[in-house]
Every structure is written in structure tokens, then in C-alpha cells.
Amino acid sequence: MCADYDEHVAKRCREPIAEEVSDKERANFCGYFAPRAKAWTPPDTSAAEQARLELEKLFGKR
């Protein structure tokens, strides 16, 4: 999710002085972390919202 992450460079980071993260499965810290634009998009909840509205119509809102 970092803007500097790149699979094709050494240490998988374009920041030349950042320390390498050896265990990527555990929590870690990088002082150069910058979130990548559009790294996270919210899930599409329209189907769940439609189902909730249908149930409210059927059983009435409490």
C-alpha cells in the first residue's frame, strides 16, 4: 500500500535509504511510508443495502 513499493527494484522499495523489511507478514514500521493513491477502495455494499431495505419493507422498521 506504499507509494514507493515496487517489485522490480532492490529491497522492493524505491526509497534508497529505507531499511529492508525482512518479515512482511508481521507488523513493521517505515519512516518513509506514503500511502499509494487508491490503495484501498471500500467494498460494494449496494447488494447488502438493497437486501436490508427489502427486509425493512417486509417486516417493518423497528
C-alpha positions in Angstrom: 0.0 0.0 0.0 3.1 2.2 -0.1 3.7 4.6 -3.0 7.4 3.5 -3.0 6.7 -0.2 -3.2 8.0 -1.8 -6.4 8.5 -5.5 -7.0 11.2 -4.8 -9.7 13.8 -2.9 -7.6 16.2 -3.9 -4.8 14.5 -4.5 -1.4 11.2 -3.9 -3.3 11.4 -0.2 -2.3 12.3 2.8 -4.5 13.4 4.8 -1.4 17.2 4.3 -1.4 17.8 4.7 2.3 14.8 2.8 3.7 15.6 -0.3 5.7 14.5 -3.6 4.2 11.5 -5.3 5.8 12.5 -9.0 6.1 9.2 -10.3 7.6 6.4 -8.9 5.6 3.8 -10.9 7.4 4.2 -9.1 10.7 3.7 -5.5 11.7 6.5 -3.2 10.8 7.4 0.5 10.6 8.9 2.6 7.9 9.5 6.3 8.3 9.3 6.8 4.6 5.8 5.2 4.2 3.5 7.2 2.0 0.1 5.7 1.1 -0.4 4.9 -2.5 -3.3 6.7 -4.2 -6.4 4.5 -4.4 -4.6 1.7 -2.4 -7.9 0.9 -0.7 -11.3 1.0 -2.1 -14.4 0.4 0.0 -16.3 -2.7 -0.8 -19.5 -2.5 -2.8 -22.3 -2.8 -0.3 -25.2 -1.9 -2.6 -26.4 -5.6 -2.6 -26.4 -5.7 1.2 -28.1 -2.3 1.4 -30.8 -3.4 -1.0 -31.4 -6.6 1.0 -31.7 -4.6 4.2 -34.2 -2.3 2.6 -36.3 -5.2 1.3 -36.3 -6.8 4.8 -37.4 -3.5 6.3 -40.3 -3.3 3.8 -41.2 -6.9 4.6 -41.0 -6.8 8.4 -41.3 -3.0 9.1 -38.6 -0.9 10.7 -38.3 -1.2 14.4 
